Amino acid sequence: MLSFHFPTAIYSDTNIELAEQMLPAAKKYLNDEKFANKKFNYTNTYDNSWLLANQPDVKPFIEYINVSGRRFLNSLGYFNDDIQFVEQVFVSEMFKGNYHPGHTHPGSI
């Protein structure tokens, strides 16, 4: 089994306009009992992440992630027309004193 750890390609991006566009939707779902919970001891929508990704007001974020993900994979030499993304989206609201430990998400981009 081969295991390559370094160098590791990491993609990051900042899109303030999209963040401002998505903030009202994030707040709406954090205040909706159908979506929100207190898993991890702070308000988040983690358990309903599949449901959230299908909401119409979250679609601009889904589209942005798909375009960015394909661009990233293409830059690494992958032919991304054959790659199918399965979107999972959640939002969290954390305040001073809240904590979310570091962890990995294997198979995620």
Backbone as JSON, one array per atom type, in Angstrom:
{
  "sequence": "MLSFHFPTAIYSDTNIELAEQMLPAAKKYLNDEKFANKKFNYTNTYDNSWLLANQPDVKPFIEYINVSGRRFLNSLGYFNDDIQFVEQVFVSEMFKGNYHPGHTHPGSI",
  "N": [[0.84, -1.19, 0.0], [0.6, 2.13, -0.9], [1.29, 5.23, 0.54], [1.03, 8.53, 0.42], [2.0, 11.46, 1.9], [3.21, 13.96, 1.86], [4.34, 16.05, -0.75], [1.34, 17.84, -0.03], [-1.51, 18.85, -1.67], [-3.39, 21.68, -1.12], [-6.35, 23.45, -1.26], [-7.57, 26.68, -0.97], [-9.85, 29.37, -0.51], [-11.32, 32.62, -0.64], [-14.35, 34.19, -0.57], [-15.95, 36.81, -0.18], [-18.28, 38.11, -1.08], [-20.01, 35.94, -1.73], [-20.13, 34.77, 0.81], [-21.47, 36.77, 2.27], [-23.88, 36.7, 0.89], [-24.78, 34.15, 1.57], [-25.07, 34.2, 4.32], [-27.66, 35.04, 5.47], [-29.21, 32.73, 4.87], [-27.8, 30.75, 6.28], [-28.18, 31.63, 8.93], [-30.95, 31.38, 9.06], [-31.35, 28.57, 8.92], [-29.99, 27.75, 11.19], [-31.69, 28.62, 13.11], [-33.9, 27.06, 12.83], [-35.73, 24.4, 13.93], [-36.06, 22.07, 12.51], [-33.7, 21.71, 11.18], [-31.54, 22.45, 12.85], [-29.37, 21.6, 15.64], [-27.82, 20.69, 18.79], [-25.49, 19.28, 18.69], [-22.15, 18.56, 19.48], [-22.15, 20.53, 21.37], [-22.74, 23.13, 20.55], [-24.69, 25.29, 18.42], [-25.6, 23.84, 15.38], [-25.99, 22.43, 12.07], [-25.29, 19.86, 11.53], [-26.22, 17.05, 11.57], [-28.21, 17.12, 9.7], [-27.08, 17.53, 7.24], [-27.27, 16.5, 4.65], [-29.82, 17.14, 3.9], [-29.79, 19.94, 4.01], [-28.11, 20.64, 1.88], [-29.78, 20.42, -0.28], [-31.48, 22.55, -0.32], [-33.05, 25.34, -1.88], [-32.0, 27.98, -1.42], [-29.4, 27.49, -0.8], [-28.15, 26.66, -3.01], [-26.47, 28.48, -4.58], [-24.04, 28.32, -3.17], [-23.47, 25.56, -3.4], [-23.11, 25.36, -6.17], [-20.85, 27.0, -6.45], [-18.95, 25.53, -4.97], [-18.84, 23.19, -6.51], [-17.79, 24.15, -8.98], [-15.33, 25.22, -8.07], [-14.19, 22.92, -6.92], [-13.91, 21.22, -9.14], [-12.13, 22.75, -10.66], [-9.91, 22.71, -8.97], [-9.29, 19.9, -8.89], [-8.75, 19.53, -11.6], [-6.46, 21.1, -11.86], [-4.68, 19.46, -10.6], [-4.35, 17.51, -12.4], [-6.38, 15.69, -12.84], [-8.99, 14.28, -14.76], [-11.83, 15.76, -14.75], [-14.44, 15.5, -15.74], [-15.61, 13.06, -15.4], [-15.98, 12.81, -12.72], [-18.13, 12.64, -10.0], [-19.72, 14.71, -7.74], [-20.84, 14.55, -4.38], [-22.69, 16.46, -2.54], [-22.43, 17.79, 0.69], [-23.53, 19.8, 3.17], [-23.14, 21.88, 5.97], [-23.87, 24.17, 8.61], [-22.53, 26.14, 11.26], [-22.75, 27.73, 14.44], [-20.7, 29.34, 16.48], [-19.42, 30.43, 19.61], [-17.29, 32.38, 21.78], [-15.45, 30.23, 23.77], [-16.71, 27.93, 22.86], [-15.91, 24.79, 21.33], [-14.42, 22.85, 18.82], [-12.96, 19.96, 18.03], [-9.91, 19.25, 16.21], [-9.95, 17.27, 13.28], [-10.27, 14.72, 10.69], [-11.61, 14.4, 7.36], [-11.89, 11.93, 5.54], [-11.77, 11.25, 2.03], [-13.03, 13.53, 1.25], [-13.32, 16.68, -0.42]],
  "CA": [[0.0, 0.0, 0.0], [1.32, 3.39, -0.95], [0.68, 6.31, 1.31], [1.75, 9.77, 0.19], [1.53, 12.5, 2.81], [3.77, 15.26, 1.49], [3.59, 17.29, -0.59], [-0.11, 17.76, -0.05], [-2.14, 20.0, -2.31], [-4.49, 22.23, -0.34], [-7.02, 24.56, -1.93], [-8.34, 27.58, -0.11], [-10.41, 30.48, -1.26], [-12.13, 33.56, 0.11], [-15.34, 34.84, -1.42], [-16.74, 37.63, 0.75], [-19.6, 38.35, -1.67], [-20.81, 34.73, -1.54], [-20.35, 34.63, 2.25], [-22.53, 37.71, 2.65], [-25.1, 36.22, 0.28], [-25.21, 32.93, 2.23], [-25.27, 34.4, 5.76], [-29.06, 34.95, 5.89], [-29.66, 31.33, 4.81], [-27.17, 30.04, 7.39], [-28.89, 32.02, 10.16], [-32.3, 30.81, 9.0], [-31.31, 27.14, 9.24], [-29.55, 27.61, 12.58], [-32.84, 28.94, 13.95], [-35.0, 26.18, 12.43], [-35.61, 23.13, 14.65], [-36.0, 20.98, 11.53], [-32.33, 21.6, 10.71], [-30.51, 22.73, 13.86], [-29.23, 20.77, 16.83], [-26.73, 21.14, 19.68], [-24.4, 18.32, 18.64], [-20.85, 19.19, 19.76], [-22.39, 21.56, 22.37], [-23.02, 24.45, 19.97], [-25.73, 25.17, 17.41], [-25.13, 23.49, 14.05], [-26.93, 21.63, 11.27], [-24.49, 18.72, 11.06], [-26.97, 15.82, 11.32], [-29.11, 17.31, 8.57], [-26.27, 18.11, 6.18], [-27.74, 16.08, 3.32], [-31.04, 17.91, 3.65], [-29.43, 21.34, 3.8], [-27.52, 20.8, 0.54], [-30.83, 20.42, -1.29], [-32.33, 23.73, -0.17], [-32.82, 26.28, -2.99], [-31.17, 29.14, -1.1], [-28.02, 27.03, -0.6], [-27.65, 26.29, -4.34], [-25.3, 29.26, -5.04], [-22.86, 27.77, -2.53], [-23.24, 24.26, -4.02], [-22.56, 25.62, -7.5], [-19.5, 27.53, -6.26], [-18.11, 24.42, -4.54], [-18.65, 22.31, -7.66], [-16.86, 24.8, -9.92], [-14.01, 25.3, -7.42], [-13.68, 21.57, -6.77], [-13.47, 20.74, -10.46], [-10.93, 23.52, -11.03], [-8.83, 22.18, -8.14], [-8.93, 18.57, -9.38], [-8.14, 19.7, -12.91], [-5.1, 21.62, -11.67], [-3.86, 18.33, -10.16], [-4.23, 16.58, -13.51], [-7.5, 14.77, -12.94], [-10.01, 14.59, -15.76], [-12.94, 15.87, -13.82], [-15.78, 15.3, -16.31], [-16.13, 11.78, -14.91], [-16.09, 12.85, -11.26], [-19.43, 13.06, -9.49], [-19.67, 15.22, -6.38], [-21.99, 14.38, -3.5], [-22.56, 17.63, -1.67], [-22.9, 17.74, 2.08], [-23.33, 21.16, 3.68], [-23.68, 22.18, 7.29], [-23.45, 25.45, 9.16], [-22.35, 26.15, 12.71], [-22.67, 29.03, 15.12], [-19.86, 29.14, 17.66], [-19.09, 31.62, 20.38], [-16.11, 32.24, 22.62], [-15.6, 29.12, 24.7], [-17.09, 26.73, 22.14], [-14.73, 24.08, 20.87], [-14.61, 21.76, 17.87], [-11.6, 19.41, 17.91], [-9.37, 18.96, 14.89], [-10.26, 15.92, 12.81], [-10.17, 14.6, 9.25], [-12.77, 13.95, 6.58], [-11.33, 11.16, 4.4], [-12.6, 11.19, 0.85], [-13.69, 14.82, 1.03], [-12.51, 17.79, -0.94]],
  "C": [[0.88, 1.24, 0.0], [0.56, 4.44, -0.17], [1.54, 7.56, 1.14], [1.17, 10.85, 1.08], [2.03, 13.89, 2.44], [4.42, 15.12, 0.15], [2.08, 17.05, -0.72], [-0.67, 19.03, -0.67], [-3.34, 20.43, -1.48], [-5.05, 23.43, -1.09], [-7.72, 25.41, -0.88], [-8.79, 28.77, -0.94], [-11.2, 31.37, -0.31], [-13.07, 34.25, -0.87], [-16.3, 35.59, -0.5], [-18.15, 37.86, 0.21], [-20.52, 37.14, -1.47], [-21.1, 34.52, -0.05], [-21.48, 35.54, 2.73], [-23.88, 37.29, 2.09], [-25.66, 35.02, 1.05], [-25.53, 33.12, 3.71], [-26.74, 34.38, 6.18], [-29.6, 33.52, 5.86], [-29.08, 30.55, 5.98], [-27.9, 30.36, 8.7], [-30.29, 31.43, 10.21], [-32.28, 29.34, 9.43], [-30.83, 26.89, 10.67], [-30.67, 27.9, 13.56], [-34.07, 28.08, 13.65], [-34.8, 24.81, 13.07], [-35.55, 21.93, 13.72], [-34.56, 20.7, 11.1], [-31.3, 21.63, 11.85], [-30.53, 21.74, 15.01], [-28.08, 21.32, 17.67], [-25.61, 20.09, 19.73], [-23.08, 19.09, 18.76], [-20.98, 20.36, 20.73], [-22.43, 22.99, 21.82], [-24.02, 24.24, 18.84], [-25.11, 24.89, 16.04], [-26.2, 22.67, 13.33], [-26.29, 20.33, 10.81], [-25.31, 17.48, 10.73], [-27.9, 15.92, 10.11], [-28.38, 17.84, 7.34], [-26.7, 17.69, 4.78], [-28.96, 16.9, 2.93], [-30.72, 19.36, 3.31], [-28.89, 21.58, 2.39], [-28.57, 20.88, -0.56], [-31.76, 21.63, -1.21], [-32.01, 24.75, -1.27], [-31.91, 27.45, -2.64], [-29.72, 28.78, -0.79], [-27.36, 26.71, -1.95], [-26.48, 27.16, -4.83], [-23.99, 28.74, -4.42], [-22.48, 26.42, -3.15], [-22.58, 24.44, -5.39], [-21.11, 26.12, -7.4], [-18.52, 26.41, -5.87], [-17.84, 23.47, -5.7], [-17.65, 22.88, -8.65], [-15.45, 24.82, -9.32], [-13.39, 23.92, -7.29], [-13.16, 21.01, -8.08], [-12.2, 21.47, -10.92], [-9.71, 22.99, -10.25], [-8.37, 20.81, -8.65], [-8.27, 18.64, -10.75], [-6.71, 20.2, -12.79], [-4.14, 20.54, -11.19], [-3.73, 17.27, -11.24], [-5.34, 15.56, -13.63], [-8.45, 15.23, -14.04], [-11.34, 14.6, -15.03], [-14.33, 15.73, -14.43], [-16.43, 14.02, -15.79], [-16.37, 11.77, -13.4], [-17.46, 13.38, -10.86], [-19.27, 13.52, -8.04], [-20.96, 14.87, -5.65], [-21.85, 15.46, -2.44], [-23.16, 17.36, -0.3], [-22.54, 19.1, 2.69], [-23.89, 21.26, 5.09], [-23.15, 23.54, 7.72], [-23.39, 25.34, 10.67], [-22.32, 27.57, 13.22], [-21.91, 28.79, 16.42], [-19.53, 30.48, 18.29], [-17.84, 31.35, 21.21], [-16.38, 31.16, 23.67], [-16.08, 27.84, 24.06], [-15.84, 26.09, 21.56], [-15.14, 22.96, 19.91], [-13.22, 21.19, 17.59], [-11.19, 19.18, 16.46], [-9.66, 17.51, 14.53], [-10.14, 15.89, 11.29], [-11.51, 14.19, 8.64], [-12.24, 13.2, 5.36], [-12.31, 11.12, 3.23], [-13.3, 12.48, 0.52], [-12.73, 15.79, 0.37], [-13.23, 19.07, -0.62]]
}
